[in-house]
């Protein structure tokens, strides 16, 4: 078994923790989100992690989500993780639903 680079290990751990917390008790994610739904479930299709020149980690996630009784929707999300005082924190978070209006 080949060891994963550190940024892959940290990025994968963060993504697993983030979505587990988001799905089970999103109130723990803080007050920066305005989330009007009562239940949600994420299915992660792919994730990629890369180191940045300033020693951060860029993580990109692709997947699907289902909120309340809405149809399943695709999404993309990117995070920048930074080591601050020996803890990895999310300094940037970009989220986009993969919805297209062809009408």
C-alpha positions in Angstrom: 0.0 0.0 0.0 1.4 3.4 -1.0 1.2 6.1 1.7 -0.9 9.1 0.7 0.7 12.5 0.7 -0.1 14.6 3.9 -2.4 17.0 2.0 -4.4 14.0 0.7 -4.7 12.6 4.3 -5.7 15.9 5.8 -8.1 16.8 2.9 -9.8 13.4 3.0 -10.2 13.6 6.8 -11.6 17.1 6.6 -14.1 16.2 3.9 -15.3 13.1 5.8 -15.6 15.1 9.1 -17.4 18.1 7.4 -20.0 16.1 5.6 -20.6 13.7 8.5 -21.2 16.7 10.8 -23.2 18.5 8.1 -25.5 15.5 7.6 -25.9 14.6 11.3 -25.8 18.0 13.2 -25.1 21.0 11.0 -25.7 23.3 14.0 -22.1 22.5 14.9 -20.9 24.2 11.7 -21.5 27.6 13.1 -23.6 30.6 12.3 -22.1 31.4 8.9 -24.6 29.3 7.0 -28.3 30.1 6.3 -29.8 26.7 6.0 -33.6 26.7 5.7 -34.1 22.9 5.3 -34.6 20.4 8.1 -32.8 17.3 6.8 -30.1 16.7 4.2 -27.9 13.8 3.0 -24.7 14.1 0.9 -23.3 11.4 -1.4 -19.6 12.2 -2.3 -18.7 11.1 -5.9 -15.2 12.4 -6.1 -12.7 14.4 -4.1 -9.3 15.9 -5.0 -6.7 17.5 -2.8 -3.6 19.6 -3.7 -1.0 21.5 -1.7 -0.8 25.2 -2.4 2.4 27.3 -2.6 1.6 28.9 0.8 1.3 25.5 2.6 -2.4 25.3 2.5 -4.5 22.5 1.0 -7.1 23.0 -1.7 -9.8 20.4 -1.6 -12.5 19.9 -4.3 -15.6 17.8 -3.8 -18.2 16.6 -6.3 -21.4 14.9 -5.3 -25.1 14.8 -4.9 -27.4 16.0 -2.1 -31.0 15.6 -1.1 -32.6 18.2 1.1 -36.0 17.6 2.6 -38.4 16.4 -0.1 -36.6 18.2 -3.0 -35.2 16.1 -5.9 -31.6 15.0 -5.7 -29.2 17.7 -7.0 -25.6 17.6 -8.0 -23.1 20.0 -6.3 -19.5 21.1 -6.3 -17.7 22.4 -3.3 -14.1 23.7 -2.8 -12.3 24.3 0.5 -9.0 25.9 1.4 -7.5 24.4 4.6 -4.8 26.2 6.5 -2.7 25.0 9.5 -3.1 27.6 12.3 -1.6 26.8 15.6 -1.3 23.1 14.8 -5.0 22.8 13.8 -6.3 22.6 10.2 -9.1 25.1 9.7 -11.2 26.0 6.7 -10.4 29.5 5.6 -12.4 29.5 2.3 -15.4 27.5 1.2 -17.1 27.8 -2.2 -20.3 25.8 -2.9 -22.4 25.6 -6.1 -25.4 23.5 -6.9 -25.1 21.8 -10.3 -28.5 23.1 -11.6 -29.0 24.0 -15.2 -32.0 25.8 -16.6 -32.3 24.9 -20.3 -35.9 26.2 -20.7 
